[in-house]
Amino acid sequence: MQTAADAAADRTPRAEMSALVLEAPGTISEQRMVTPAPRPGHYLVEIGLLGLCGTDLGFYDGSSNYLADGLKSFPFVFGHEWSGRVVGIGAGGTRFALGQRVSGHNFRPCGRCASCSRGTPRYCPQRSEIGVLGAEPGAAADYLEVPEDSLIGLPDPVGDAAAVLLEPGSAAVHAVRRLEITGEDRVAVLGAGTLGLVAAQVCAGLGARVAVFDPQPGPRELAAELGIAEVGAPQQAAPDAYSAVIEASGAVAAVRGAPELCAPGGRIAQLGTPHHAIDGFPAATLVVKNVTLHAVLSGIGYWADMLEFVEKRLLRLEPLVDSIHSRSEVGAAFGQLAASGRRRPKILLRMNAR
């Protein structure tokens, strides 16, 4: 078995690296650029696997609200879900070793504002998000420079592919924790994508009775394989029957329907991100039922919590991976991501094979 020291010796950073640059909707080029030297308190990570999600697809097909609102513009290196190994350490870096397997969240807060001082970096008004918001390049590259407080070491039971799902999955754990799910709850999860399947497994691991609803039969079958006792099409969800509802798709019908499913006094976590305003949202139903609505942003602060579920075998991530493509197949990977009816939600790119 290769040791961390052996892995480090095999991964001396190259002076130049290659990155995938999204130049316009549907147009990606591979470009050469200088490999960054890790600044103090930062690490250079060789990216092994990269995850593609709906946010990336919105950039690729041009439908992203970030583009429409002027929060992001072409060209840029995309990608914010990744796993890799440390290959360089900046001055003062002590927590991680060369060759260590790591992953990390995508937020880059300023570290100076009131939100950062309060320990709530997700609310930093000056934050950037790699590959999504601001000028920070994404992880679709040979290497990524990462600040120490954004990294997490990966225990042996968590494989490289599973580690890519920590970034989106931690947001699902955040939703579950915000709802304070217990064994007394009956939970409806709307959407059997990555977010929904992580949320459903975590709720079940906490002893709740969980139902997953998705319009496609393939994802419903996967939810059942993962141990969810009740799965069905959205029209099978019973009104007023659930003490907690996790909307994990961002789909218009699901967002509208979540308040109808909630029992009086129930709670909703809006985990999926709609890409436009939802006409006809039943706000009056929230009031009449005295429902609490939580909007969920990011999983910062919940990574260790999620890893604990994985290590206790209450959460399985590998079955969520549909396929792994080479970086030269990035166009086909986005095409597969856009296709409906896929049984397993997550598409990965292999950025480095060594």
Secondary structure, 3 states (H helix, E strand, C coil): CCCHHHHHHCCCCCCEEEEEEEEECCEEEEEEEECCCCCCCEEEEEEEEEEECHHHHHHHHCCCHHHHCCCCCCCEECCCEEEEEEEEECCCCCCCCCCCEEEECCEECCCCCHHHHCCCHHHCCCCEECCCECCCCCCCECEEEEEHHHEEECCCCCCHHHHHCHHHHHHHHHHHHHHCCCCCCEEEEECCCHHHHHHHHHHHHCCCEEEEECCCHHHHHHHHHCCCCEEECHHHCCCCCEEEEEECCCCHHHHHHHHHHEEEEEEEEECCCCCCCCCCCCHHHHHHHCCEEEECCCCCCCHHHHHHHHHCCCCCCHHHEEEEEEHHHHHHHHHHHHCCCCCCCEEEEECCCC
